[in-house]
Amino acid sequence: MPSRTLHAGKLRASLQRRHPEQPVVAFDLLEAAEFYEEEVEEMIKGLTSLMEPFIMVVLGLTIGSIMIAMYLPIFKLGSVV
């Protein structure tokens, strides 16, 4: 992360040397937006890859408990007869 900050600082300084009358605020905001967008995308990818197995287990347990709840009375009726 410091290397990106250092690179952005050098780029901003070079832009200010070339165009001292124009503010570089738009560039700073655009670069910050791109940086944070990449960071958020990486975090979301990591989070979804971690959550996926847990969601599958919960879904399997839910469906399994529904199946047991449906078939248990049928098996109990078979033992009564």
Wavefront OBJ file of the C-alpha trace (Angstrom):
o trace
v 0.000 0.000 0.000
v 2.817 2.541 0.658
v 4.178 1.950 -2.850
v 0.839 2.998 -4.344
v 0.787 6.089 -2.170
v 4.345 6.952 -3.150
v 3.525 6.455 -6.832
v 0.416 8.620 -6.538
v 2.411 11.343 -4.811
v 5.059 11.379 -7.535
v 2.424 11.440 -10.251
v 0.577 14.284 -8.551
v 3.787 16.286 -8.195
v 4.657 15.799 -11.850
v 1.180 16.893 -12.915
v 1.428 20.006 -10.771
v 4.775 20.876 -12.340
v 3.315 20.556 -15.829
v 0.040 22.376 -15.125
v 0.438 24.529 -12.023
v -2.690 26.581 -12.702
v -5.015 23.567 -12.798
v -5.996 21.799 -9.612
v -5.284 18.122 -9.403
v -8.225 17.430 -7.113
v -10.180 15.578 -9.797
v -7.211 13.323 -10.455
v -6.766 12.656 -6.748
v -10.411 11.770 -6.324
v -10.408 9.520 -9.371
v -7.305 7.699 -8.221
v -8.670 7.293 -4.708
v -11.936 5.950 -6.105
v -10.117 3.423 -8.295
v -7.877 2.348 -5.421
v -10.748 1.795 -3.007
v -12.852 0.116 -5.685
v -10.092 -2.434 -6.255
v -9.689 -2.958 -2.517
v -13.426 -3.495 -2.025
v -13.629 -5.909 -4.954
v -10.757 -7.979 -3.533
v -12.359 -8.028 -0.103
v -15.732 -9.074 -1.514
v -14.159 -11.877 -3.558
v -12.371 -13.159 -0.484
v -15.449 -12.901 1.684
v -17.700 -14.702 -0.793
v -15.159 -17.484 -1.278
v -15.065 -17.956 2.505
v -18.844 -17.804 2.930
v -19.708 -20.201 0.109
v -18.901 -23.469 1.947
v -20.778 -22.338 5.049
v -23.830 -21.457 2.979
v -23.717 -24.898 1.352
v -23.567 -26.616 4.761
v -26.460 -24.558 6.126
v -28.506 -25.221 3.003
v -27.778 -28.951 3.213
v -28.739 -29.104 6.887
v -31.954 -27.181 6.222
v -33.004 -29.435 3.362
v -31.985 -32.540 5.334
v -34.052 -31.510 8.358
v -37.069 -30.814 6.132
v -36.705 -34.244 4.531
v -36.456 -35.950 7.939
v -39.466 -33.992 9.197
v -41.482 -35.171 6.163
v -40.476 -38.847 6.195
v -40.349 -39.503 9.961
v -44.157 -39.696 10.351
v -44.337 -42.142 7.420
v -41.785 -44.449 9.038
v -43.602 -44.245 12.387
v -46.831 -45.312 10.691
v -45.028 -48.352 9.281
v -43.931 -49.453 12.733
v -47.474 -49.117 14.148
v -48.981 -51.556 11.653
l 1 2 3 4 5 6 7 8 9 10 11 12 13 14 15 16 17 18 19 20 21 22 23 24 25 26 27 28 29 30 31 32 33 34 35 36 37 38 39 40 41 42 43 44 45 46 47 48 49 50 51 52 53 54 55 56 57 58 59 60 61 62 63 64 65 66 67 68 69 70 71 72 73 74 75 76 77 78 79 80 81
